[in-house]
Amino acid sequence: ASKISFDKEKFELFVRKHSEWIHDYALFCALRDHFDTDNWTLWDSMISKKEEHAVANWNEKLKSEILRYIKEQWELHESYILLHKRASEKGIVLIGDIPYY
C-alpha cells in the first residue's frame, strides 16, 4: 500500500480545478461536524441562509477543518488516479467512480 505524499503544486491545481464545489463541500462538512448534524436547517440561522458575513465568520472559525476536508478530497482523488493506473497496468478497466467508505 502506498501513502500519497503531499505535493503542494498538485494540491493547488486540484483546488483550482474543483473551485466550483470544493470549498462549499468542505465548509458543509466542517459545519456538519461542528453542529453534530448534517441537517443544515438546525444550524445557526445566519449560516443556514448563507448570509455573507456568517459564511466569512464560519470560514475563519473552521479554517483548519475546512483545509482538512479539502486535503482529504485531494488525497482521495490522487488515490483514485493511482488505483486507476495500477488497475490499467493489470488489464483491469474501472468504469465510473468508486465509493470510498
N, C-alpha and C positions, 0 to 999 in steps of 0.2 A: 504494500500500500504506500502510495506517495502522498506526502503532505504538500499542499500548494504553498509555495513560498511567496511572500508578498512582493509584488512588483508595482511600485508607485505609478509608473508610466501606464501600465496595463490597467491598473485600477482607475486612474483618472480618465482614460479613454472609455472604459466601461461606463463610468458615471456620466460622461458627456453623451455617449451613445444612447443611454437609457434615461436621459434627463427628464423626459416627459412623464415618467412614473416613479422612478426610484426614490426620490426624496419623499414624495407623498406616501408611498408604501412604508418607508422606514419610519416616518413620523407616526403613521397609523399604528404600526407595531409597538413603537415606544409608548404611545398614549394608551394602547390596549394594555400593556404591562403596568403602566402607572395607575390606571383606573381599575385594573384587575377584571376587565371585561372587554369584549370586542363589540359590545352593543354601544355604539357611539352616542346614541340618544341619552345614555345615562351619564355621559361625561359632562364636565363643566359646559354650560350652555354657550359660552362665547367660543370655545374651541369646536364644539359640535356644529356651530353655524359657520365655522371657518372665518371668523372675523379677523381681519388683517393683523391687528395688534395682538390678538390672542395667539395666532399662529406664530408670529415673531417671538412672543414670550415663551411659548412651549418649545419652539426650535432651540432657543438659547438654554432653557431649563433642561432639556433632554438631549443636548447635542452629542454627548458621548454614546448614549443608547442609540441614537439615530445613526451615527457613524458605524456602530457595531452591526446594525442591521444591513446597512449598505455594504459593508465589508463581507458579511455573511452571503449576501446575494452574489457578490463578485466571486467569492470562493466557490459557491455552487456552480456558477457559470463556468469558471475555469475547470472545475472538476468534470463538468459535463463535456467540455471540449476534449479533455484528456481521455475520458471514457469513450467518447465517440471515436477518437483517433485509435485507441487500443483495440476497440471492437472491430474497426475497419481493417486494421492490420491482420486480424484473425479471420477476416471474411464474414464478419457479422454486421448486418445492417440494422441500425437503430432508426426507427420511424417515429417522429413526433417527440414530445417531451417525456421525460421520465420523472414521476413524482418522487420527491425525497421525503422520507418520514423518519 
